[in-house]
Amino acid sequence: MPAFAYQQAPSLDAQVKAGTLPSVEKRLPQDPLVVTPFQSVGQYGGTLDLVGLWGDNGHRMRILGNNNLFSFNHTYTDVVPSLATGYEANAEATEYTIFLRKGMKWSDGSDFSAHDIVYYVNDVLGDPNHAGNRPLFFKSHDAARAEAINAHTVKISLKEPNGLFIRQLAGVDGSNMAAFNKAYCSQFQPQFNADVEKLVKADGFSSWREYYEVKCPAHYFTPFYANADRPTMAPWVVETPPSANAPFAEYVRNPYYWQVDTAGNQLPYIDSVKWTFSENKEEMLLRAVAGKTDFQARHIDNAANRPLIFGNAEKSGYKVMLRPETRMNVLVIAFNQNAKDPVKRELFANKDFRIAMSHAIDRWDISETLFAGAVEPYQAAPLEASPFFSEEFAKQYTEFDLKKANQMLDKLGLTKRDKDGFRLMSNGERIRVEALSTTLVKPETRDALEMVKKHWQEVGVMLDIRIVDRSLQNSMRFANDYDVIPWYGDGGVGIIDEARWYMPFSPESTFGLGWYNWSATPDADSAVEPPAAVKKQIDLYNQIRITADKSKQNELMQQIIDIAEDNFYAIGTVNGLPSTVIVNEKLRNVPEGMPESYNLMTPAPMRVGQLWFDKK
């Protein structure tokens, strides 16, 4: 696109005329990312109003984020260029040469280059004592090394083969790869600044590492979104930072943003993004249905809120759009097959026990009570939109059959009961399954769990629900101190990225955390040697990691799913409703059918800079 075709927001004209800001063609890269609008080329101006919680970095990440080297497309079906234009990889999937857009600028006007990525990989993550976030694809300080071939080409060498590396760079963890401006962040490290301790003491911190995590943390943490001095590649930059005492936070146009539309207009169209903070989710909902938000799904989308959301649309000047869920289940219950209690461990590891408990759930009761019959019984299995979908897997053991459940439990020798009618285990103790839940989950998930408790009581199994905060839940999970951690059905699509319920994929695979620990560090105290089927899955996934061939990856993943179907690690309940999104009637370029997904960072990959307000 010729330089003369570029246009900028009128709000920047005065700065350019005064000489305090370079002209638009000097601010853009040689080959900016060209965004094809979903509806039309837009108009400049306006503020995108949102409602939120001041500490909710996940919300900010989804609007200001996805400034990755690569990105998923908005339908979550492919990986596409972003800050990078492409890559080359060796046959062993251990070396990746990544090509950056030439001439990109940080928000302060300094050059974005390969040296910034080298700095993050080598000098931040490469520090053995790094105290901050570490991406899952770089688990150790020596997992990777980076080299700047030139200003716009970086070579990353991996310690171990990883055929999924480019895909991982497109996900939520990949956002940090292009978030660390060397010139700014390095001033807080002693190897680059001999006077850093003076800065530390002047600002009242105890160490440079603590100071660094305030000045240059990963994008998961509040200071990332509150530091106006830190350069960014985001479409909007902080003007009023979020804090516990602030009523709002506001982010204004980045004049060096690296994207344009098909007419050569520099994005974003909208001047600023403003979050107005609420005390809680209930207040957020009331503000949202009163028309105080322009674009909202975060923290207002649950089944009980739908009548209020739909009922106020016309009066408050918004429409309701639907996003397909990538989660395949409202509630997944996975017994801890590595439980500390040897009696429970043996019971939970018995597939027939899990099948019996699945038949003891009245899924249509859950559907009718909580969702007016709009959802169906569904196991923890891939959704129909996934290439790994199997009708048999999705529906196996979903029939509500108390007679069959009781017969199966009797055959397992669980025939004795206490005075309250609960079955006794081999040690004479009541079968008491503690479900370690949290208020963080949606109300319908908590309500479904309460219904399962009643269903299971009918077959003599006690489900004892304990509500704790998320931090305690995580602590108890990592300590392997739980029977069940009820959660959503993540991994309905995008399964290669999120396979927690199909194999010991991550620390979130609560049916076999010890098996996951074994796969990561076999000699760790927390490691539990898995059975042959699980070892086979781990081996298959390791094969996925060493090939960049997508068809081969899918073939191997299908084998993993087949083993999961046969072993039935986790019990599903019902599939979910599409996510509801409040959209201002005047807001344009909002795509239809974009999936709701954490790893996708919905809605960021739609290129939120293309949103605009139709003033007509």
C-alpha positions, 0 to 999 in steps of 0.5 A: 500500500503506498504511503500517501494512502495512509490516514490517521485519526483527526484527533492526532492532526494537531500534534502532527502539525505542531511537529510533536508527532511524526506523520502517519506514514512514519509511524506505521511499519513498512508492511502494516497488518491490513485488517479487512473489516467485518462490515465496513470501513469505519469512522474515527472517534468515541469511547468504548464504555465497559463495566468491570471489576478493578482487579480483573486483568482477564477482561483487560487482556481480552480487549487490549491484548493479543498483540502476539507474534502470531494470532488465531483467526477469529473462528479459532480454526487457524493460526495467522500472522500478527506482529510477525509475517511468517516463520521457518522451522527446521525438520526437528522442530527445535529452531524457529526463525521468525520474521517481524514486520519492518519498521514497527514502533512501540507506543513511545515511538521507539523501534520494536525489533528482534532485540526486544524478543531476544531480551525477553527470552534470554535476559528475563526468562533465561534468568534461573532465578526469575521470580515472575511468570514463565510461559508453559512452553518455556518451563525452565530458564534453559528451555530456549535461547534467542538470537537476533539475525537482524532487526526484524528477524529472530531465531529461537532455539528450543532445548526440546522439540516443539511442533506446537510452538507457533500455535502456542505463540498465538495463545494467551501465554504467547502475548508476553513474547512481544510485551517486554521493551528492552530499553525500558524494562532492562533499566530495572535489572542490575546487569543493565543498570548499575544504579538500579538499587537506588531506584529500588530504595527510592520507590520503597521496594526491598529488592530489584526483583520485587521492583521489576515485577511491578514495573515489567510484569507479564500481562496477567498482572495488574501493574502491566495495565497500570504503568503509563511509562511502559511502552506497549504494542496495544491499540490503546495505552493507559491514561488513567490506571486501574486501582482499588480506589479508582472509579474507572480506568481509561486507555487512549489511542496508541498513535504508533499502532501497527494495523490499518484497514483496507482503505489505509486508515490507521487503527484503532477507530475508537479514541479510548476504552473506559472501564467503569468499576463495580463492587461486584458482578451483580452491580456489573449486570445492572449497569450492563442492562441499563446500557452502560456498556458497549460491548460486554460478555465478561461476568454477566453471562450466565443462564439466570441473567438471560431474561434480564439481558434480553428483556432490557435490550430495546429499552437500553439501546443494545442488541444481544449476540451469541458466541459459541462455547468452546467449553463442552460442559457446564460441569465436569466431575473428575474423581482424583485417581491419585488421591492420597487416601489409598481406599479412595484411590482404588475406588476412584480408579475403578472405571465401573465406579465412575460409570455407575456414578455417571448413570446416577446423574439425572441430566435432563433434570439439570437441563429442565431445572436450570436451562428450561430444557435448552441443553442436552446430556453430554459427557466430557467429550469433544464438541461437534465443531471439533474434528475429534467429535464422536457421538459415542463418546459424547453420549456414553453413560449419560442415561439416567438409570438408578437401577443400573447404578445401584447394581454396578455399585453392589457388584463392586462390593459396596453393599453395606450402608450406614444408618443414613443409607450411605454406602460404606467403603472397604475400610468401613467408612462412608463413601464421602466425596468432597467436592472442592468448589469455589464462588468463582464458577458460574451460578449454574455450575454451582447449582448443577453440582447441588443437583448432582449431590441429590442424585447421588444420595439416591444411590448411597454416595455422599457428595460433600460440597465445600466452597473455598476461594480460588487461591485455597482451591489451587493450593489444595490442588497442588498439594493433591489434597482433594477428591473432586474439583468440579469445573467447566468442560474446557476443551470442547474445541481447540483440543490440542491446546486444551486437553485437560479432561482427555489426558494428564495434560496440565496441572488442571487435569485433576483426575490425575495430577500425579500422572501429570507430575510424572510426565513432567518430572518422573522423580518428583515427590508428587509424581505418580507412575501412570498405568499403561494407557496413560503412558501411551497418551503421554507418549503420543502427545510427546510425538505431537510436540516433535512434529510440525505436520498438522495432519500428523498432529491430528492423527496422534491427537485422535489416538489420545481421544480414543484412549480417553473415551475408552478409559472415561476419566471424567464425568460430564453433565450437560452441554452449555448455552452459547455465550450472550454478548451485549452490543451497543446498537451503534457499534459496528464490525462485531463478528458473528459466531466468534467462539468464547475461549480463554486461550483464544482471548475472545474477543481480541483476535477479531482485531478490536481496533476495527470497532467503530460507532455509527453516529447516524 
